[in-house]
Amino acid sequence: MSLPEIVSRAEWRAARAALLDEEKAVTRALDALRAERRRLPMVPVDREYVFEGGDGKATLLDLFQGRQQLVVHHFVFEPEWETGCRCCSAFLDQIGHLAHLHARRTTFAAVSRAPFTRILPFKARMGWTVPWYSSQPGDFGADFGADFGADFGAVSEEDGAAERGEMPGRPGVSCFLRDGDRVFHTYSAHGRGLEGLGSTTSLLDLTALGRQEPWEEPRGRANALGAPVTPEHPRYHDEYDDRHGQ
């Protein structure tokens, strides 16, 4: 068995200080990378998509629930399956209380190809409360790189199971921004791009508006689209009010 080396407390502190310098460098590099992500251009979503959820039929605009941003989890759950993808399920288990995302004007939802009648019992079994919609029979997942259908061709090395034909799609996250009734696609990540995601800040870091804090680049996103700046620091999840998007 290989275990860490045993040293004195003084030696551990010196090693920890050296590693902390490297960790801070990585944090600064990630801040710069996230700023570049926010500078990505966006694409109008002109195609009409129809989903089915707890309140019946819904459009992509409806999925925003009146907020300015939408983060969609492409949850692999095929129409003939009784249960959803295990990796997708583990990811959804990590999603925190949605009030903190809502306070940043951002809605989170899962979307799968399975009919809603199959999604509902599995969702209840897992105890999840996140909004979850069926995209069947549309091409929403395929249009945003999550569903492959019968073609298992254009996949990356990181999507090994899908590449071997064992999966008809891959887990993913897509981010959307709305300006009035116009919806724009701003970002997508798949496969290993989901590693490290789940917390409120990690999901906001994928979006065009980011965490909406004054220090972020590019400047001005916190006031984008005329919306008020939300509180810089989190509150208890039961303390947000309607002004902050709960």
N, C-alpha and C positions, 0 to 999 in steps of 0.2 A: 504494500500500500504506500502510495506517495502522498506525504503530508507536508505542510509548510515547515520551513526550518524553525527551530526553537532558538530564540535570542532573548537578550535582556530587554527590559522596558525602554531603556535609553536607545538601544539599537533599533527597536521597533519604531520609536518616535522619529528617528533620523530617516529611516526608510519610508515612513508614512509621509514625512514632509517632502521628500524627493518625489514621491508619487503624486502628492497633491499639486505640485507645480505642473506635472504632466496633465493631470485632470483639469486644471484650470485652463490650460492651453486648448484642450479638447473642447471645453465649454465655450471658449471664445470662438473657436473654429465653427462649432455648431450654430452659434448665434449668427455668424456671417453666412453660413449655408442657409439657415432659415430665412434670413433677409433676402437672399437670392431667390428662394422659393416664392416669397411674397411678391417678388418682382416679375414672376412669370406672367406672360400674357394670358388672357382668358378667351374662351371660345363660346359663342352663343349656342344655346341648346334650342334648336328650332323644331326638333322632332317632338311629336306628342307621345307621351308615355302615360299609360293607365295602369294603376296599381290597385290591389285590393287589400284593405286593412280592417281594423276593428270597426270603423265607421262606414264601411262599404267602399265604393270606388273613389279613387283619389288621383290627381295629377301630380306631376313632379313639383309644381308650385305648391300644391296642398301639403306636400311632405315638409315644407319649411315651417308650417304651423305659425305663419306670420312673422317669423324671424328672418334675419338677413342672410344667414349662412346655413348650409346643410352639409353634414358629414354622413355619407352612406356607407355602411358596412355591407360589402357584397358577401353574403353568407351562402356558402355552397350547400344547397338543399334541393335535390332533384325532385321532380314531380312524382316519381314512383317510390321515393324513399319514405320510410317511416320516421326516421330521425335525421338530424342534420349532421354536417361534417364535424368531427371531433375537434379538429384544430380551430375551426370557426367558433365552436362552442366554448373552447378554452379562452379564446380572445374575448368573446362577449362576457364571459365571467369576470373579466378584468375591468369592465367599464364601470366607472364610479357613478355617484349621484348626479343625475342630469341637470339639477338646478344650477350647478356651477357652470356648465356649458350654456345653459339658457341665459344666465346673467351676462354672458358675452355674446348674446344675440345669435346663438348657434344651436341648431337642432341636430340631434343624432337619431338615425334610424337604420334598421337592418332591412335588406331586400334580398329575397330568394326567388328561385324559379318554382319552388313547390307551391301548390295551391294553398290558399289561406286555411282551408279546412285541415290540412296536414300540419301547417305551422302552429296553429293554435294549441293543440294538445301537447306538442313538444315544448312550446314556450311555457305552458303551464307546468309541465313536469320539471323544467329547469328553474322555474321561479323567476323568470325575467320579466321586467316591466317596460323595457324599452319598446318604442314603436317598431313594429315589424310588418312588412308588406310583401305580398306576392306580386311578382312582375309578369307572371304567366298570363297570356302566351307571348308577351312582347320580347323585344331584343335589348332591353335595358342593360343587362349584364354584359352581353356581347359587345354592345356599343362602347362600353367603358372598360373593356379588357379583362373582364372577369369570367365570362362564359365562353367555352370553345365550341360547344355543340358537337357536331360530328368531326370537326377538323381539329386535330390535336397538334397541328403544325407549329404555328408561331408562338412558342413558349420559350422561356429562358431556362438556363441550367438549374436555377434555384427552384424551379417548379417540377421537381423530379417525378412525383406521382402523376401529375397531369401529363407530363411528357411521355410517360409510359402507357398512357391511356387508362390509368386507374381512376382518374378523376375527370369529370366533364368540365371542370372549371377550376379556378384558383381563388382563394380568399383575397379580398381587396378592400380598399377604401377609396372613395371618390368624394371630392369636395366641390360644392357649388355655392355660388353667390347670386343673390338676386338684387336687381335694381328696379323697384316697382314690380311689374309683372314679367319683366325680362329675366331669364335664368341663364347663368353662365357657368361653364365647367372650368375650374381653376387648377385642379390637381388630382392625380390618382397614384396609388401605390399598390403593389401586389406582392404576394409571396413573402420573402424575407423583409420586404419594406414595411411590414406590419410589426416586426420585432420592436419591442420597447414602447409600443403604443398601448393606450388604455386609459391613462390618466387624462384629466381635463387639459392640462398644459400641452401634453404630447399631441392631442388631437387638434387643439387650437393652432399649434405650430405648423400644421399641414395646410391651414386655411389662408386665404388671401388677406384677411384682416388680422390674422395672428392673435396674440393675447390681448391686443388693443390697449397696450400700456405705453406711456409716453416715451420710453427709452428705445422702443423698437424702430428699426429702419424697414422700409422707407417711412419717413415721418408723415403724419396726417391720416394714417389708417384708423386711428382710434376714433376720429370724427367722420369717417367715411360715410357717404350717402346721407349726411345730415343727421345721423343718429347721435345721441348723447354718449359721452364717455362713461363707461361702466366703472364701478369701484375698482381701484387698482388691486386691493387685497381681498381675498375671499371672505365670505361671511359663513356663518352656520347655514346649512342648506335650507333651514326653515325660516331664515330671516330675510331672504330675498322677497321683494315685492314686485308688483306688476311693472313698475317703471324699469326694473332691471331684468325683465324678460322671463320671469318664472312661468 
